[in-house]
Amino acid sequence: MDGLVLTCDHDGRLRALHRVGAGLPGLTGKPGTPFPVLFGPDAVAGALDLFSGLRKSGRMIDQLLSSRLHPTGAFHVSGLSDAEGLLLAVARAPGGLPALLEEMETLNPRLAERLAPLRRAVPAPEVPTVDALFDEMTLLNNELATVQRALAKANAELAASNEQKNRLMGMLAHDLRTPLQVVVGFAELLEQRLDGRLEATERACLERIRESSLSMRHMVEDALSLAALQAGQLRLARRPSDLAALVRRNVSMNRVLAEGKTITIELSVPERPLPMADIDPAKLDQLLNNLLSNAIKYSDRGGRVRVALSQAPGETASEGGGRARLRVSDEGRGIPPAELAQLFQPFARTGRLGTEGEGTVGLGLYICRSIAEGHGGRITADSAPGRGSTFTVDLPFVASSP
């Protein structure tokens, strides 16, 4: 136990300083020095109050004295006044007085005898009775039960609010989808009917209408899917489908977005027909829309986006149906390694805008992952700054009948 015992006259002037253990470094003084000065300039006022209290009461136990001389900012001082003067026992921490007194019995028995009244003044630790412990536990259990009821009520209200929000989002997105389809359809009809009679500016306006409508339709589909995912109701209408035909049709539609940035989409599908894929065509369209819109968004003008469909290496149609592999690659800015780990989380956005300032809410890739995994497949990303990005989706073919 490290500490100090100060012996002083009745005026508080130091007579001797007795170290216990290593003492208290920094706390020192010469005989005749008023003891309040020993604790440093910042502690003089508090030490004087302590001195005044000791003079009045004749005894004190574990009084806190703030001082910059102590690493924790405070000493704990006990003391008494007897016929010979004042005695101060200074400890590092509260409750250190008994150990300090025990050390003094060996170091200085006479001084320990003078300090003995302090030992008798130290209050014995209060041992709670069994009844008191039982009452305390009962009180805590009641408080816990009250908190649990309040938490259950808050959770129920939150669940109801979340369900209402999802329903509203789904209704809003559904109501937006129909007029958007009408806009796209009439834009295509105008282009077909007026083919050859449109000036370059008019044709550019129609292309802009189609491009903006397609972008908005993609966002509406994502909003509907998010509402379904959060409600745990993302259902897949799976059926055997020609994946190659779906990819060709989707790429043809998204060329409208690519042409807005003079980006070329290169498509590669096998000449030999692939087995039918066990998919939900609408959801696969949505997945491919998100991957292509991202590739276009993060590509520079005049760049290239590659879409490749193949059979996964090592897979054959006779082995449990096999798997199809769909790759979408761009030559854009790439994704830093620190952002790749969070890429498929909801609302996870990279620190980058598109090459022309396009933003994102961070839902597309989360929905892509949900769609791929819902089909029993998976989606992965390979990217690095400066070398573009490649997203790979593996999906099951229809299993062969035994």
PLY file of the C-alpha trace (Angstrom):
ply
format ascii 1.0
element vertex 402
property float x
property float y
property float z
element edge 401
property int vertex1
property int vertex2
end_header
0.00 0.00 0.00
1.52 3.34 -1.09
0.65 6.47 0.84
1.78 9.14 3.28
1.22 10.04 6.92
1.74 13.71 7.76
2.33 14.86 11.31
1.56 18.56 11.86
1.18 21.00 14.73
-2.23 22.36 15.63
-1.70 25.25 13.17
-1.31 22.79 10.31
2.45 23.24 9.85
4.31 20.12 8.77
6.52 18.40 11.33
7.35 15.19 9.50
6.36 13.25 6.41
6.23 9.43 6.76
6.20 7.37 3.55
4.26 4.11 3.35
5.42 1.85 0.55
6.64 4.05 -2.34
4.94 7.08 -0.85
3.17 9.51 -3.18
5.64 10.97 -5.72
5.26 14.73 -6.08
3.69 15.17 -2.67
6.55 16.44 -0.47
7.53 19.42 1.63
9.90 20.78 4.27
9.12 20.96 8.00
7.31 24.17 8.88
5.41 24.28 5.55
1.61 24.64 5.95
0.31 21.22 4.87
-2.31 22.67 2.41
0.59 23.90 0.25
1.88 20.35 -0.20
-1.07 19.39 -2.43
-0.26 22.01 -5.09
-1.54 25.52 -5.89
-4.80 24.26 -7.39
-5.63 22.29 -4.21
-4.85 24.92 -1.56
-8.46 26.10 -1.19
-9.78 22.55 -0.82
-7.01 21.63 1.63
-7.80 24.71 3.75
-11.47 23.61 3.92
-10.29 20.17 4.92
-8.04 21.70 7.65
-10.93 23.82 8.94
-13.23 20.79 9.11
-10.64 18.72 10.94
-10.14 21.48 13.51
-13.89 21.58 14.17
-14.76 17.87 14.18
-11.43 16.41 15.31
-11.73 13.51 12.85
-12.41 12.76 9.16
-12.43 9.63 7.00
-11.69 9.37 3.24
-12.25 13.00 2.30
-11.75 13.67 -1.44
-9.14 16.34 -2.21
-8.75 17.33 -5.86
-5.15 17.86 -6.91
-3.23 17.83 -10.18
-0.32 16.14 -8.39
-2.22 12.84 -8.51
-2.58 11.03 -11.89
-6.31 10.50 -11.29
-6.78 14.10 -10.12
-7.57 13.47 -6.44
-6.21 12.17 -3.13
-8.21 10.59 -0.32
-7.36 12.09 3.07
-8.23 10.85 6.57
-7.11 12.61 9.74
-7.52 13.33 13.42
-6.54 15.93 16.00
-5.04 14.84 19.32
-3.08 16.47 22.11
0.17 16.39 20.11
-1.21 17.97 16.95
-2.73 16.85 13.68
-2.31 13.52 11.86
-3.18 13.14 8.14
-3.20 9.78 6.32
-3.15 10.30 2.52
-4.10 7.37 0.24
-4.29 6.99 -3.54
-7.82 5.59 -3.65
-10.94 5.46 -1.49
-10.95 2.67 1.10
-7.15 2.61 1.33
-6.99 3.73 4.98
-7.14 0.27 6.67
-4.23 -1.08 4.59
-2.22 2.09 5.21
-2.77 1.81 8.99
-1.75 -1.84 8.93
1.53 -0.94 7.19
2.22 1.77 9.78
2.05 -0.77 12.62
5.25 -2.30 11.25
6.97 0.90 10.08
6.25 3.14 13.07
4.36 1.51 15.99
4.16 4.73 18.00
2.63 6.64 15.10
0.30 3.69 14.46
-0.88 3.94 18.05
-1.73 7.62 17.59
-3.64 6.70 14.42
-5.58 3.87 16.12
-8.72 6.00 16.65
-9.02 6.29 12.86
-9.15 2.48 12.55
-12.07 2.37 14.96
-13.79 5.17 13.02
-13.70 3.31 9.69
-17.26 2.03 9.10
-17.55 -1.73 8.74
-18.81 -2.85 5.35
-22.53 -3.24 5.41
-23.57 -6.83 4.71
-27.06 -6.95 3.26
-29.50 -9.37 4.84
-31.22 -12.13 2.89
-34.51 -10.25 3.15
-32.88 -7.07 1.83
-31.37 -8.96 -1.11
-34.73 -10.58 -1.86
-36.49 -7.21 -1.79
-33.86 -5.73 -4.09
-34.14 -8.61 -6.56
-37.94 -8.37 -6.52
-37.73 -4.66 -7.26
-35.27 -5.25 -10.12
-37.46 -8.02 -11.57
-40.50 -5.75 -11.48
-38.55 -2.98 -13.21
-37.29 -5.49 -15.82
-40.83 -6.72 -16.48
-42.03 -3.14 -16.92
-39.22 -2.41 -19.38
-39.95 -5.63 -21.31
-43.63 -4.71 -21.63
-42.71 -1.23 -22.86
-40.22 -2.73 -25.33
-42.78 -5.25 -26.62
-45.29 -2.43 -27.14
-42.70 -0.30 -28.96
-41.72 -3.28 -31.16
-45.36 -3.92 -32.05
-45.87 -0.26 -32.97
-42.67 -0.29 -35.01
-43.71 -3.45 -36.86
-47.12 -1.96 -37.65
-45.52 1.26 -38.86
-43.04 -0.66 -41.00
-45.81 -2.78 -42.52
-47.81 0.33 -43.32
-44.74 1.94 -44.90
-44.06 -1.15 -47.03
-47.70 -1.29 -48.14
-47.67 2.39 -49.06
-44.38 2.03 -50.94
-45.72 -0.96 -52.84
-48.96 0.82 -53.77
-47.10 3.94 -54.88
-44.61 2.01 -56.98
-47.37 -0.11 -58.51
-49.41 2.97 -59.44
-46.35 4.58 -61.04
-45.47 1.54 -63.13
-48.57 1.60 -65.34
-48.29 5.22 -66.57
-44.57 4.74 -67.16
-45.29 1.76 -69.40
-47.76 3.93 -71.30
-45.13 6.66 -71.77
-42.57 4.17 -73.07
-45.11 2.52 -75.36
-46.29 5.80 -76.92
-42.70 7.00 -77.37
-41.91 3.80 -79.30
-45.15 4.14 -81.31
-44.34 7.73 -82.26
-40.86 6.73 -83.36
-42.25 3.95 -85.55
-45.09 6.01 -87.05
-42.96 9.06 -87.74
-39.89 7.19 -88.92
-38.25 9.17 -91.70
-40.17 12.33 -90.91
-38.43 13.21 -87.66
-35.68 15.77 -87.53
-32.57 14.99 -85.47
-33.73 17.23 -82.59
-37.18 15.59 -82.47
-35.68 12.10 -82.59
-33.30 13.04 -79.75
-36.28 14.23 -77.69
-38.08 10.90 -78.19
-34.93 9.02 -77.23
-34.65 11.15 -74.10
-38.28 10.31 -73.20
-37.63 6.59 -73.63
-34.32 6.76 -71.75
-35.80 8.64 -68.77
-38.88 6.41 -68.69
-36.76 3.27 -68.64
-34.62 4.65 -65.81
-37.72 5.49 -63.80
-39.23 2.08 -64.49
-36.08 0.43 -63.15
-36.39 2.49 -59.95
-40.07 1.63 -59.58
-39.31 -2.10 -59.95
-36.61 -1.78 -57.27
-39.03 -0.02 -54.93
-41.61 -2.79 -55.39
-38.98 -5.47 -54.77
-37.67 -3.69 -51.67
-41.18 -3.51 -50.20
-41.66 -7.22 -50.90
-38.27 -8.16 -49.42
-38.86 -6.18 -46.24
-42.27 -7.81 -45.87
-40.72 -11.23 -46.50
-42.94 -11.69 -49.54
-40.60 -11.69 -52.55
-42.20 -14.49 -54.56
-40.72 -15.96 -57.73
-42.94 -17.16 -60.58
-40.40 -19.66 -61.89
-40.83 -21.52 -65.10
-38.55 -23.08 -67.74
-37.38 -20.15 -69.89
-35.02 -19.44 -72.74
-32.35 -17.44 -70.90
-30.51 -16.53 -74.11
-33.65 -14.96 -75.62
-34.31 -13.06 -72.39
-30.76 -11.66 -72.33
-30.93 -10.61 -76.00
-34.24 -8.82 -75.45
-33.02 -7.08 -72.31
-29.77 -5.88 -73.90
-31.73 -4.54 -76.88
-33.97 -2.53 -74.54
-31.07 -1.16 -72.47
-29.19 0.00 -75.56
-31.46 3.06 -75.32
-29.73 4.00 -72.05
-26.29 3.16 -73.42
-26.77 5.28 -76.55
-27.40 8.30 -74.33
-23.69 8.11 -73.39
-22.54 6.65 -76.76
-21.63 3.42 -74.96
-21.52 0.16 -76.90
-23.04 -2.99 -75.39
-21.35 -6.12 -76.73
-23.37 -9.32 -76.34
-21.97 -12.84 -76.39
-24.27 -15.90 -76.25
-23.45 -19.47 -77.32
-24.36 -20.47 -80.86
-25.43 -23.85 -79.55
-28.76 -23.62 -77.66
-28.49 -23.75 -73.88
-30.86 -25.83 -71.71
-33.96 -24.09 -70.44
-33.40 -22.10 -67.24
-35.59 -22.46 -64.15
-36.20 -18.74 -63.59
-38.71 -15.96 -63.03
-38.29 -14.00 -66.29
-39.55 -10.69 -64.88
-37.16 -10.87 -61.92
-34.22 -11.85 -64.16
-35.06 -8.87 -66.36
-34.88 -6.68 -63.27
-31.56 -8.19 -62.22
-30.05 -7.60 -65.64
-31.53 -4.08 -65.81
-29.75 -3.18 -62.56
-26.42 -4.63 -63.64
-26.55 -2.93 -67.04
-27.69 0.44 -65.68
-24.80 0.38 -63.16
-22.30 -0.56 -65.87
-23.54 2.33 -68.04
-23.63 4.74 -65.11
-19.98 4.14 -64.17
-18.59 3.99 -67.72
-17.13 6.94 -69.60
-18.64 8.17 -72.84
-17.63 6.04 -75.78
-16.84 3.05 -73.55
-17.88 -0.57 -73.83
-20.03 -2.85 -71.71
-19.83 -6.60 -72.28
-22.63 -9.06 -71.55
-21.73 -12.74 -71.81
-23.98 -15.76 -71.28
-22.49 -19.26 -71.05
-22.69 -22.56 -69.26
-20.71 -22.53 -66.00
-17.34 -24.32 -66.37
-17.41 -27.94 -65.24
-21.22 -28.08 -65.50
-23.26 -30.13 -67.95
-26.98 -30.19 -68.48
-27.12 -33.82 -67.34
-25.53 -33.16 -63.95
-28.47 -32.02 -61.86
-29.46 -29.62 -64.59
-26.19 -27.65 -64.57
-25.86 -23.91 -64.17
-25.87 -20.90 -66.45
-23.34 -18.10 -66.00
-24.14 -14.49 -66.83
-21.39 -11.85 -66.78
-21.73 -8.07 -67.09
-18.40 -6.23 -67.41
-17.52 -2.58 -67.84
-14.35 -0.55 -68.36
-15.30 2.08 -65.79
-13.62 3.44 -62.70
-13.81 0.28 -60.62
-14.64 -0.18 -56.93
-12.15 0.21 -54.04
-11.55 -2.99 -51.99
-12.96 -1.38 -48.83
-16.34 -0.90 -50.54
-16.58 -4.35 -52.13
-17.48 -6.07 -48.83
-20.59 -3.87 -48.38
-21.59 -3.79 -52.03
-24.63 -6.10 -51.79
-26.05 -4.59 -48.57
-29.24 -2.45 -48.71
-28.58 1.28 -49.13
-24.84 0.61 -49.41
-23.46 3.29 -51.72
-19.95 3.74 -52.95
-18.28 7.08 -52.51
-18.46 7.64 -56.28
-21.03 9.23 -58.54
-21.54 8.08 -62.09
-19.21 9.44 -64.75
-21.75 12.20 -65.50
-22.84 12.79 -61.92
-25.53 10.08 -61.76
-26.45 9.14 -58.19
-27.85 5.99 -56.62
-29.87 5.03 -53.54
-27.92 1.78 -53.11
-30.73 -0.74 -53.66
-29.97 -2.26 -57.06
-27.23 -4.71 -56.09
-29.03 -5.72 -52.87
-32.06 -6.64 -54.98
-29.83 -8.44 -57.50
-28.38 -10.58 -54.72
-31.87 -11.35 -53.35
-33.13 -12.38 -56.79
-30.05 -14.54 -57.52
-30.19 -16.29 -54.14
-33.96 -16.73 -54.44
-33.26 -18.76 -57.60
-30.74 -20.92 -55.76
-27.91 -19.05 -57.47
-25.39 -16.43 -56.45
-23.85 -13.16 -57.57
-20.24 -12.05 -57.12
-18.24 -8.93 -57.97
-14.67 -8.57 -59.18
-13.38 -5.03 -59.36
-10.50 -2.69 -58.59
-9.96 1.04 -59.19
-8.88 1.74 -62.73
-9.79 -1.64 -64.29
-13.57 -1.66 -64.28
-15.97 -4.17 -62.73
-17.32 -7.61 -63.57
-20.48 -9.01 -61.98
-21.06 -12.76 -62.33
-24.43 -14.44 -61.77
-24.80 -18.23 -61.63
-28.31 -19.64 -62.11
-29.71 -23.19 -62.33
-30.89 -24.83 -65.52
-33.95 -27.03 -65.33
-32.94 -30.36 -63.79
-33.19 -33.32 -66.14
-35.92 -35.84 -65.45
-34.65 -39.22 -64.12
0 1
1 2
2 3
3 4
4 5
5 6
6 7
7 8
8 9
9 10
10 11
11 12
12 13
13 14
14 15
15 16
16 17
17 18
18 19
19 20
20 21
21 22
22 23
23 24
24 25
25 26
26 27
27 28
28 29
29 30
30 31
31 32
32 33
33 34
34 35
35 36
36 37
37 38
38 39
39 40
40 41
41 42
42 43
43 44
44 45
45 46
46 47
47 48
48 49
49 50
50 51
51 52
52 53
53 54
54 55
55 56
56 57
57 58
58 59
59 60
60 61
61 62
62 63
63 64
64 65
65 66
66 67
67 68
68 69
69 70
70 71
71 72
72 73
73 74
74 75
75 76
76 77
77 78
78 79
79 80
80 81
81 82
82 83
83 84
84 85
85 86
86 87
87 88
88 89
89 90
90 91
91 92
92 93
93 94
94 95
95 96
96 97
97 98
98 99
99 100
100 101
101 102
102 103
103 104
104 105
105 106
106 107
107 108
108 109
109 110
110 111
111 112
112 113
113 114
114 115
115 116
116 117
117 118
118 119
119 120
120 121
121 122
122 123
123 124
124 125
125 126
126 127
127 128
128 129
129 130
130 131
131 132
132 133
133 134
134 135
135 136
136 137
137 138
138 139
139 140
140 141
141 142
142 143
143 144
144 145
145 146
146 147
147 148
148 149
149 150
150 151
151 152
152 153
153 154
154 155
155 156
156 157
157 158
158 159
159 160
160 161
161 162
162 163
163 164
164 165
165 166
166 167
167 168
168 169
169 170
170 171
171 172
172 173
173 174
174 175
175 176
176 177
177 178
178 179
179 180
180 181
181 182
182 183
183 184
184 185
185 186
186 187
187 188
188 189
189 190
190 191
191 192
192 193
193 194
194 195
195 196
196 197
197 198
198 199
199 200
200 201
201 202
202 203
203 204
204 205
205 206
206 207
207 208
208 209
209 210
210 211
211 212
212 213
213 214
214 215
215 216
216 217
217 218
218 219
219 220
220 221
221 222
222 223
223 224
224 225
225 226
226 227
227 228
228 229
229 230
230 231
231 232
232 233
233 234
234 235
235 236
236 237
237 238
238 239
239 240
240 241
241 242
242 243
243 244
244 245
245 246
246 247
247 248
248 249
249 250
250 251
251 252
252 253
253 254
254 255
255 256
256 257
257 258
258 259
259 260
260 261
261 262
262 263
263 264
264 265
265 266
266 267
267 268
268 269
269 270
270 271
271 272
272 273
273 274
274 275
275 276
276 277
277 278
278 279
279 280
280 281
281 282
282 283
283 284
284 285
285 286
286 287
287 288
288 289
289 290
290 291
291 292
292 293
293 294
294 295
295 296
296 297
297 298
298 299
299 300
300 301
301 302
302 303
303 304
304 305
305 306
306 307
307 308
308 309
309 310
310 311
311 312
312 313
313 314
314 315
315 316
316 317
317 318
318 319
319 320
320 321
321 322
322 323
323 324
324 325
325 326
326 327
327 328
328 329
329 330
330 331
331 332
332 333
333 334
334 335
335 336
336 337
337 338
338 339
339 340
340 341
341 342
342 343
343 344
344 345
345 346
346 347
347 348
348 349
349 350
350 351
351 352
352 353
353 354
354 355
355 356
356 357
357 358
358 359
359 360
360 361
361 362
362 363
363 364
364 365
365 366
366 367
367 368
368 369
369 370
370 371
371 372
372 373
373 374
374 375
375 376
376 377
377 378
378 379
379 380
380 381
381 382
382 383
383 384
384 385
385 386
386 387
387 388
388 389
389 390
390 391
391 392
392 393
393 394
394 395
395 396
396 397
397 398
398 399
399 400
400 401
